[in-house]
Amino acid sequence: MSLITQERRGRIAIWTLDRPERLNALPDPDDGQAFADACEAANADTEVRCVVLTGAGRAFSAGGDLKAMKARADLFEGSGTAIRDRYRRVVHRIVRSLYGLEVPLVAAVNGPAMGLGCDIAGLADIRIASDRASFGVPFLKLGIIPGDGGAWLLPRNIGYVRAAEMLFTARSIDAETAERWGLVNRVVPHDQLMDEAMDTASQIAAQPPQALRMAKSLLRQGREASFDQILEMSAAIQALAHLSEDHLEGVNAVLEKRPGDFTGQ
């Protein structure tokens, strides 16, 4: 059974981490392929304008499987070289696939998000947390380090000193602290989580799809590129956007005081 259960609601794809009996622990050996397939399909489908990612059961994802670690099985089996290669082929494939998702990703964090689970949530463009959610990167408690790129991602999400506190102490934070630190956009009552996530996704999905994907790419590039580089990229992308039918539809819709009807042309 695949880790990810998929559902479509119009232009929104809903992905559920569906391993509730193990608190959605990951990765199993096939999980890299599961994420790669889901992301590649969404990138290729011009009808998909937003993805919502959540977890089945009471956790978003508990991260690595401690029983497999103890047994030195699956991902953790064999020599150091073998383990390194599996991190590259499985763990890194998960995070690279999510980072390369071309449409906005909304994480609906329904419960604990630990280790790799926390970093997967952190790869979302918008993060909405249930009041039952918690977040942690307890790698050092297990005698390991973030093998999933979290040392790059977490400081960019919450700043160096807060990332250092989470990593070095191995303490978890609750949803309210996560909101205060900027790890999540907002916290909502648990029974309102998916409604809030879908409302946000619906607002995103109402935008012109080509411009939406270009805007996400530009925002991501802005994390690393210089101001001059972003200005040059913006001019080139904007020229393409101005020539689209969706641009004219957007202008007409605003002038006529009606919602835009965007087709991706």
Salt bridges, closest charged atoms under 4 A:
GLU7 OE2 - ARG9 NE 2.91
ASP28 OD2 - ARG19 NH2 3.54
ASP28 OD1 - ARG22 NH2 2.90
ASP31 OD1 - ARG19 NH2 2.96
ASP45 OD2 - ARG8 NH1 3.01
ASP65 OD2 - ARG22 NH2 2.78
ASP85 OD1 - ARG84 NE 3.62
ASP85 OD1 - ARG88 NH1 3.92
GLU102 OE1 - ARG213 NH1 3.08
ASP125 OD2 - LYS216 NZ 2.85
ASP125 OD1 - ARG220 NH2 3.19
GLU165 OE2 - ARG171 NH2 2.69
GLU196 OE2 - ARG186 NE 2.69
GLU224 OE2 - ARG156 NE 3.01
GLU249 OE2 - ARG258 NH1 2.68
GLU256 OE1 - ARG258 NE 2.64
